[in-house]
Amino acid sequence: MTQLNGSLMRVTLYPSSKRRILQALLYLTVCLSSVGASAEQEQTRPAIMARLAAQALLLDAGVAGNRIIAVGERGHIVVSDDDGVQWHQVPVPTQATLTAVYFVDTQHGWAVGHDATILHSSDAGNTWTLQNQAPQDQQPLLDIWFRNQNEGYAFGAYGLYLVTHDGGQSWIARTINSEEDFHFNSVTSTTDGQLYVAGEAGSLYHSSDPTQGWNKLKSPYKGSFFGILALEDNILIIFGLRGKIYRSTDQGNIWTEIQSHTEASLMGGTVLRDGRVFIVGLGGVILKSTDAGQSFALYTRPDRIGLSTILQSPRGDLLTFGEMGVEPHKDGAKR
């Protein structure tokens, strides 16, 4: 463990790449904020309403019906009801940085972040209540997934894994692998309900029923994975440090490396409704696949700002989220 710019960071593999992530402000998947008494008090305060919240660091976004919800630093949650043209911030009962958001239907959603923070909304993101927070543990949650309004799973740093069966009224700590404490960075589900988790040091896990446990998959790479996507026909795509991308067509048993044409760390991605795949990362990198992830074309933004994820709006537009907030990406996405 080392201390860098006020943050704690594990440096087991590729420290230079992790340092670039920190410098790009997209450090949340690989490092932890230092938490003292004053920081703990700050997390319990409501998020400050900021006029430019939609232009600050945003780390994830989701869709609830015709609404887009994005989350980011200082507890910011911003929403748009016109496909990302206009945004407004909503009140949030914490200033903890938020790393991921997931809506299981048009009304019910959850957001997670630093200090094991879990927020819940039952009105399409208009209001949020605090369901869980543990500043003393210094463990951020990094992704969340719900099967329905009751059954949900949250994943985070140092093996943090929380489960609820009552819509988040109570969260129970579980263990995916008692022999490892790697960061769990991303979760995805296939159309038939299979769950996959990707994380630090090439960690990959699969479960058809999390109540019965998780199976460790053989990893094709020892560096960290920051994202995992599920396509049709049970195709999986994982991506992460140094521009690494791998593809599987057999539920993660065998992986084939796919050329990304970049060494920039890849942070987030999405599968469009027409099957195209987009992956984004540091240095303004945007990758596009039109053949279910068998190959990717590279585009680099001239400003080279760090991007955390990309999303298709309800109308079909593409929006990127990252270091400078939310911006449109013109790529003829409406299909």
Backbone hydrogen bonds in HBPLUS format (Angstrom, degrees):
<---DONOR---> <-ACCEPTOR-->    atom                        ^
c    i                          cat <-CA-CA->   ^        H-A-AA   ^      H-
h    n   atom  resd res      DA  || num        DHA   H-A  angle D-A-AA Bond
n    s   type  num  typ     dist DA aas  dist angle  dist       angle   num
A0002-THR N   A0009-MET O   3.15 MM   7  5.64 155.9  2.21 146.0 153.2     1
A0009-MET N   A0002-THR O   3.09 MM   7  5.64 161.4  2.12 162.9 166.8     2
A0004-LEU N   A0007-SER O   2.97 MM   3  5.38 167.8  1.98 155.8 159.7     3
A0007-SER N   A0004-LEU O   2.99 MM   3  5.38 156.7  2.04 114.0 121.5     4
A0008-LEU N   A0032-LEU O   2.77 MM  24  5.08 149.4  1.86 163.7 167.2     5
A0032-LEU N   A0008-LEU O   2.77 MM  24  5.08 164.7  1.80 155.1 160.0     6
A0017-SER N   A0014-TYR O   3.15 MM   3  5.52 125.3  2.47 107.1 119.4     7
A0018-LYS N   A0014-TYR O   3.25 MM   4  6.59 158.5  2.30 150.9 157.1     8
A0019-ARG N   A0015-PRO O   2.82 MM   4  6.00 147.6  1.93 147.3 156.6     9
A0020-ARG N   A0016-SER O   3.09 MM   4  6.35 148.7  2.19 140.9 148.2    10
A0021-ILE N   A0017-SER O   3.11 MM   4  6.45 148.7  2.21 142.4 150.8    11
A0022-LEU N   A0018-LYS O   3.02 MM   4  6.36 156.2  2.08 148.0 153.6    12
A0023-GLN N   A0019-ARG O   2.89 MM   4  6.17 163.5  1.92 151.0 155.5    13
A0024-ALA N   A0020-ARG O   2.91 MM   4  6.06 139.5  2.07 141.5 152.1    14
A0026-LEU N   A0021-ILE O   3.09 MM   5  5.36 135.5  2.30 163.9 159.2    15
A0025-LEU N   A0022-LEU O   2.96 MM   3  5.07 159.9  2.00 108.9 114.5    16
A0030-VAL N   A0027-TYR O   3.08 MM   3  5.79 161.4  2.12 123.2 128.9    17
A0031-CYS N   A0027-TYR O   3.14 MM   4  5.96 121.7  2.49 157.9 172.8    18
A0040-GLU N   A0036-GLY O   2.94 MM   4  6.17 154.7  2.01 150.9 158.2    19
A0041-GLN N   A0037-ALA O   3.10 MM   4  6.39 152.4  2.18 146.1 152.6    20
A0042-GLU N   A0038-SER O   3.06 MM   4  6.32 147.3  2.17 139.7 149.0    21
A0043-GLN N   A0039-ALA O   3.11 MM   4  6.43 148.3  2.21 150.1 156.7    22
A0044-THR N   A0041-GLN O   3.20 MM   3  5.48 137.5  2.39 101.8 112.7    23
A0045-ARG N   A0042-GLU O   3.10 MM   3  5.41 161.3  2.13 110.2 116.1    24
A0047-ALA N   A0092-VAL O   2.85 MM  45  5.44 160.8  1.89 150.1 156.6    25
A0053-ALA N   A0050-ALA O   3.27 MM   3  5.22 152.7  2.35 117.1 112.6    26
A0055-GLN N   A0052-LEU O   2.90 MM   3  5.30 158.1  1.95 114.3 121.6    27
A0056-ALA N   A0053-ALA O   3.30 MM   3  5.26 168.0  2.31 104.2 107.3    28
A0326-VAL N   A0054-ALA O   3.09 MM 272  6.19 153.4  2.17 176.7 169.4    29
A0073-GLU N   A0057-LEU O   3.16 MM  16  5.84 155.5  2.22 148.8 154.5    30
A0058-LEU N   A0322-GLY O   3.05 MM 264  5.00 160.8  2.08 133.4 137.2    31
A0059-LEU N   A0071-VAL O   2.80 MM  12  6.05 147.8  1.90 146.1 156.0    32
A0060-ASP N   A0071-VAL O   3.44 MM  11  5.61 156.5  2.50 146.0 146.0    33
A0071-VAL N   A0060-ASP O   2.96 MM  11  5.61 159.9  2.00 151.4 155.8    34
A0062-GLY N   A0069-ILE O   2.80 MM   7  5.35 153.0  1.87 153.4 162.7    35
A0069-ILE N   A0062-GLY O   2.88 MM   7  5.35 168.1  1.89 152.8 155.9    36
A0064-ALA N   A0067-ARG O   2.86 MM   3  5.17 164.6  1.88 148.6 153.8    37
A0067-ARG N   A0064-ALA O   3.05 MM   3  5.17 163.2  2.08 122.8 125.8    38
A0068-ILE N   A0080-SER O   2.95 MM  12  5.20 161.4  1.99 150.1 156.3    39
A0080-SER N   A0068-ILE O   2.94 MM  12  5.20 148.3  2.04 144.1 151.2    40
A0070-ALA N   A0078-VAL O   2.86 MM   8  5.35 166.1  1.88 162.4 166.5    41
A0078-VAL N   A0070-ALA O   2.95 MM   8  5.35 156.0  2.00 148.2 155.9    42
A0072-GLY N   A0076-HIS O   2.99 MM   4  5.28 142.3  2.14 152.1 152.4    43
A0098-LEU N   A0072-GLY O   2.86 MM  26  4.87 173.0  1.87 136.6 134.2    44
A0076-HIS N   A0073-GLU O   3.01 MM   3  5.80 164.0  2.03 124.0 128.9    45
A0090-VAL N   A0077-ILE O   3.03 MM  13  5.98 162.1  2.06 164.6 165.9    46
A0079-VAL N   A0088-HIS O   2.93 MM   9  5.60 162.9  1.96 149.5 151.6    47
A0088-HIS N   A0079-VAL O   3.00 MM   9  5.60 153.4  2.07 150.4 158.6    48
A0085-VAL N   A0082-ASP O   3.44 MM   3  5.76 158.1  2.49 107.1 113.0    49
A0114-HIS N   A0097-THR O   2.85 MM  17  5.55 155.7  1.91 163.7 171.0    50
A0099-THR N   A0112-VAL O   2.75 MM  13  5.95 145.3  1.87 137.1 148.8    51
A0100-ALA N   A0112-VAL O   3.37 MM  12  5.48 158.9  2.42 140.8 139.7    52
A0112-VAL N   A0100-ALA O   2.95 MM  12  5.48 156.3  2.01 146.5 152.9    53
A0102-TYR N   A0110-TRP O   2.85 MM   8  5.46 155.1  1.91 159.7 167.6    54
A0110-TRP N   A0102-TYR O   2.84 MM   8  5.46 156.1  1.90 149.4 155.6    55
A0104-VAL N   A0108-HIS O   2.97 MM   4  5.98 143.3  2.11 160.4 170.9    56
A0124-ALA N   A0107-GLN O   2.96 MM  17  4.11 163.1  1.99 117.0 119.7    57
A0109-GLY N   A0121-SER O   2.94 MM  12  5.26 159.5  1.98 147.7 153.3    58
A0121-SER N   A0109-GLY O   2.90 MM  12  5.26 159.5  1.94 152.1 152.4    59
A0111-ALA N   A0119-LEU O   3.01 MM   8  5.07 151.8  2.09 129.5 136.9    60
A0119-LEU N   A0111-ALA O   2.76 MM   8  5.07 164.7  1.78 156.6 161.0    61
A0113-GLY N   A0117-THR O   3.06 MM   4  5.08 137.3  2.25 135.6 137.2    62
A0141-LEU N   A0113-GLY O   2.92 MM  28  4.91 174.1  1.92 129.2 128.0    63
A0117-THR N   A0114-HIS O   3.15 MM   3  5.78 147.6  2.26 112.6 119.9    64
A0134-ALA N   A0115-ASP O   2.66 MM  19  5.12 176.2  1.66 150.8 152.2    65
A0116-ALA N   A0139-GLN O   2.88 MM  23  5.79 120.4  2.25 133.5 147.7    66
A0118-ILE N   A0132-ASN O   2.87 MM  14  4.94 145.8  1.98 141.5 138.4    67
A0131-GLN N   A0118-ILE O   2.79 MM  13  5.41 166.7  1.81 158.8 161.5    68
A0132-ASN N   A0118-ILE O   3.34 MM  14  4.94 149.4  2.44 134.5 133.3    69
A0120-HIS N   A0129-THR O   2.87 MM   9  5.33 153.7  1.94 148.5 157.3    70
A0129-THR N   A0120-HIS O   2.90 MM   9  5.33 157.1  1.95 147.1 154.0    71
A0126-ASN N   A0123-ASP O   3.34 MM   3  5.77 161.5  2.37 111.6 116.7    72
A0137-ASP N   A0134-ALA O   3.09 MM   3  5.75 155.9  2.16 119.5 125.9    73
A0138-GLN N   A0135-PRO O   3.21 MM   3  5.56 150.9  2.30 110.6 118.3    74
A0157-ALA N   A0140-PRO O   3.01 MM  17  5.82 157.5  2.06 168.5 175.8    75
A0142-LEU N   A0155-PHE O   2.65 MM  13  5.84 158.5  1.69 144.4 151.9    76
A0143-ASP N   A0155-PHE O   3.16 MM  12  5.35 149.4  2.26 147.6 145.8    77
A0155-PHE N   A0143-ASP O   2.89 MM  12  5.35 170.2  1.90 155.9 156.7    78
A0145-TRP N   A0153-TYR O   2.92 MM   8  5.44 152.8  1.99 154.0 162.8    79
A0153-TYR N   A0145-TRP O   2.81 MM   8  5.44 159.0  1.85 161.8 169.1    80
A0147-ARG N   A0151-GLU O   2.86 MM   4  5.58 153.9  1.92 157.6 166.4    81
A0167-GLY N   A0150-ASN O   2.97 MM  17  3.84 164.1  2.00 113.5 112.9    82
A0152-GLY N   A0164-THR O   3.03 MM  12  5.28 161.2  2.06 140.7 145.1    83
A0164-THR N   A0152-GLY O   3.05 MM  12  5.28 157.9  2.10 147.7 147.1    84
A0154-ALA N   A0162-LEU O   2.89 MM   8  5.07 165.4  1.91 147.3 151.2    85
A0162-LEU N   A0154-ALA O   2.92 MM   8  5.07 159.7  1.96 142.3 149.0    86
A0156-GLY N   A0160-LEU O   2.82 MM   4  4.73 142.8  1.96 147.7 141.5    87
A0184-PHE N   A0156-GLY O   2.89 MM  28  5.09 178.5  1.89 138.1 138.4    88
A0160-LEU N   A0157-ALA O   3.07 MM   3  5.50 153.7  2.14 112.4 120.3    89
A0159-GLY N   A0182-PHE O   2.87 MM  23  5.26 136.5  2.06 126.4 129.2    90
A0174-ARG N   A0161-TYR O   2.84 MM  13  5.55 172.7  1.85 162.5 164.6    91
A0163-VAL N   A0172-ILE O   2.83 MM   9  5.17 153.8  1.90 140.1 148.7    92
A0172-ILE N   A0163-VAL O   2.81 MM   9  5.17 166.9  1.83 149.8 153.7    93
A0169-GLN N   A0166-ASP O   3.44 MM   3  5.76 168.4  2.45 109.5 112.8    94
A0180-GLU N   A0177-ASN O   3.19 MM   3  5.66 170.1  2.20 117.4 120.4    95
A0200-GLU N   A0183-HIS O   2.84 MM  17  5.13 159.1  1.89 150.5 157.2    96
A0185-ASN N   A0198-ALA O   2.95 MM  13  5.97 130.9  2.20 132.3 146.7    97
A0186-SER N   A0198-ALA O   3.09 MM  12  5.35 153.6  2.16 156.8 156.9    98
A0198-ALA N   A0186-SER O   2.91 MM  12  5.35 159.7  1.95 151.5 157.9    99
A0188-THR N   A0196-TYR O   2.97 MM   8  5.47 150.8  2.06 152.5 160.4   100
A0196-TYR N   A0188-THR O   2.97 MM   8  5.47 157.8  2.02 158.4 160.9   101
A0190-THR N   A0194-GLN O   2.95 MM   4  5.26 149.9  2.04 142.4 152.2   102
A0193-GLY N   A0190-THR O   3.01 MM   3  5.30 160.5  2.05 116.7 117.1   103
A0195-LEU N   A0207-SER O   2.88 MM  12  5.24 173.6  1.88 161.8 162.0   104
A0207-SER N   A0195-LEU O   2.94 MM  12  5.24 152.4  2.02 146.5 149.5   105
A0197-VAL N   A0205-TYR O   2.92 MM   8  5.12 157.3  1.97 139.7 145.3   106
A0205-TYR N   A0197-VAL O   2.91 MM   8  5.12 156.1  1.96 148.1 153.2   107
A0199-GLY N   A0203-SER O   2.90 MM   4  5.06 142.7  2.04 152.5 150.7   108
A0225-PHE N   A0199-GLY O   2.94 MM  26  4.99 174.5  1.94 132.7 134.2   109
A0203-SER N   A0200-GLU O   2.98 MM   3  5.69 160.3  2.02 121.4 127.4   110
A0202-GLY N   A0223-GLY O   2.77 MM  21  5.19 111.8  2.24 116.3 123.9   111
A0217-LEU N   A0204-LEU O   2.89 MM  13  5.34 172.5  1.90 139.0 141.6   112
A0206-HIS N   A0215-ASN O   2.85 MM   9  5.21 154.5  1.92 147.5 156.1   113
A0215-ASN N   A0206-HIS O   2.78 MM   9  5.21 171.7  1.78 158.5 161.4   114
A0212-GLN N   A0209-ASP O   2.76 MM   3  5.55 160.4  1.79 128.2 134.8   115
A0213-GLY N   A0210-PRO O   3.16 MM   3  4.94 160.8  2.20  98.3 104.2   116
A0241-LEU N   A0224-SER O   3.10 MM  17  5.83 163.8  2.13 163.4 166.2   117
A0226-PHE N   A0239-PHE O   2.86 MM  13  6.18 141.9  2.01 136.5 147.8   118
A0227-GLY N   A0239-PHE O   3.21 MM  12  5.48 153.9  2.28 155.6 151.3   119
A0239-PHE N   A0227-GLY O   3.08 MM  12  5.48 153.9  2.15 150.9 150.4   120
A0229-LEU N   A0237-ILE O   2.79 MM   8  5.14 159.0  1.83 151.7 159.0   121
A0237-ILE N   A0229-LEU O   2.95 MM   8  5.14 154.6  2.01 147.5 152.0   122
A0231-LEU N   A0235-ILE O   2.78 MM   4  5.02 175.8  1.78 157.2 158.7   123
A0235-ILE N   A0232-GLU O   3.35 MM   3  6.06 157.9  2.40 116.7 120.8   124
A0236-LEU N   A0248-SER O   2.92 MM  12  5.14 161.8  1.95 146.8 152.8   125
A0248-SER N   A0236-LEU O   2.92 MM  12  5.14 156.3  1.98 145.3 149.7   126
A0238-ILE N   A0246-TYR O   2.96 MM   8  5.34 159.7  2.00 148.1 154.8   127
A0246-TYR N   A0238-ILE O   2.92 MM   8  5.34 157.4  1.97 150.9 155.5   128
A0240-GLY N   A0244-LYS O   3.07 MM   4  5.53 141.3  2.23 146.0 152.5   129
A0266-LEU N   A0240-GLY O   2.92 MM  26  4.78 171.4  1.92 129.6 130.4   130
A0244-LYS N   A0241-LEU O   3.06 MM   3  5.96 165.3  2.08 128.5 132.2   131
A0258-ILE N   A0245-ILE O   2.86 MM  13  5.32 171.0  1.87 139.8 141.8   132
A0247-ARG N   A0256-THR O   2.84 MM   9  5.17 153.0  1.92 139.2 147.7   133
A0256-THR N   A0247-ARG O   2.80 MM   9  5.17 158.6  1.84 145.0 152.0   134
A0282-LEU N   A0265-SER O   2.98 MM  17  5.72 158.0  2.03 164.2 170.5   135
A0267-MET N   A0280-VAL O   2.83 MM  13  6.05 141.5  1.97 137.9 150.3   136
A0268-GLY N   A0280-VAL O   3.33 MM  12  5.57 166.1  2.35 141.2 143.6   137
A0280-VAL N   A0268-GLY O   2.80 MM  12  5.57 166.9  1.82 162.5 165.9   138
A0270-THR N   A0278-PHE O   2.86 MM   8  5.47 150.8  1.95 151.8 158.8   139
A0278-PHE N   A0270-THR O   3.00 MM   8  5.47 168.2  2.01 161.4 165.0   140
A0272-LEU N   A0276-ARG O   2.76 MM   4  5.25 160.7  1.80 162.2 166.0   141
A0275-GLY N   A0272-LEU O   2.93 MM   3  5.20 162.4  1.97 113.3 117.5   142
A0277-VAL N   A0289-SER O   3.00 MM  12  5.01 160.6  2.04 140.3 146.6   143
A0289-SER N   A0277-VAL O   2.81 MM  12  5.01 151.2  1.89 149.5 155.1   144
A0279-ILE N   A0287-LEU O   3.00 MM   8  5.03 152.2  2.08 132.2 139.4   145
A0287-LEU N   A0279-ILE O   2.71 MM   8  5.03 168.1  1.73 161.1 164.6   146
A0281-GLY N   A0285-VAL O   3.05 MM   4  5.17 143.0  2.19 141.7 140.7   147
A0307-LEU N   A0281-GLY O   3.05 MM  26  4.98 158.9  2.10 120.4 126.2   148
A0285-VAL N   A0282-LEU O   3.42 MM   3  5.98 158.3  2.47 112.0 116.8   149
A0284-GLY N   A0305-ILE O   2.86 MM  21  4.80 114.5  2.30 122.3 126.7   150
A0301-ARG N   A0284-GLY O   2.88 MM  17  4.73 170.2  1.89 131.3 132.7   151
A0286-ILE N   A0299-TYR O   2.76 MM  13  5.14 150.5  1.84 168.9 171.8   152
A0299-TYR N   A0286-ILE O   2.83 MM  13  5.14 149.1  1.93 154.9 164.7   153
A0288-LYS N   A0297-ALA O   2.95 MM   9  5.24 155.0  2.02 144.7 152.9   154
A0297-ALA N   A0288-LYS O   2.78 MM   9  5.24 160.7  1.81 148.9 153.1   155
A0294-GLN N   A0291-ASP O   3.27 MM   3  5.65 156.2  2.33 109.6 116.2   156
A0304-ARG N   A0301-ARG O   3.10 MM   3  5.16 145.0  2.23 103.3 113.7   157
A0323-GLU N   A0306-GLY O   2.92 MM  17  5.40 170.2  1.93 154.6 157.5   158
A0308-SER N   A0321-PHE O   2.71 MM  13  5.75 157.1  1.76 141.9 150.1   159
A0309-THR N   A0321-PHE O   3.26 MM  12  5.41 159.7  2.31 139.5 140.8   160
A0321-PHE N   A0309-THR O   2.96 MM  12  5.41 157.6  2.01 159.7 155.2   161
A0311-LEU N   A0319-LEU O   2.89 MM   8  5.34 157.6  1.94 154.1 161.5   162
A0319-LEU N   A0311-LEU O   2.88 MM   8  5.34 159.2  1.92 157.5 164.3   163
A0313-SER N   A0317-ASP O   2.72 MM   4  5.17 162.7  1.75 153.8 159.2   164
A0316-GLY N   A0313-SER O   2.92 MM   3  5.03 137.8  2.10 102.9 115.8   165
A0329-HIS N   A0318-LEU O   2.87 MM  11  5.29 162.6  1.90 140.4 138.2   166
A0320-THR N   A0327-GLU O   2.77 MM   7  5.39 166.2  1.79 169.2 170.9   167
A0327-GLU N   A0320-THR O   2.97 MM   7  5.39 153.4  2.05 149.0 155.3   168
A0322-GLY N   A0325-GLY O   3.02 MM   3  5.18 138.5  2.20 126.9 139.6   169
A0325-GLY N   A0322-GLY O   3.03 MM   3  5.18 161.3  2.07 119.1 117.8   170
A0335-ARG N   A0333-ALA O   2.78 MM   2  5.90 109.6  2.28 121.3 105.4   171
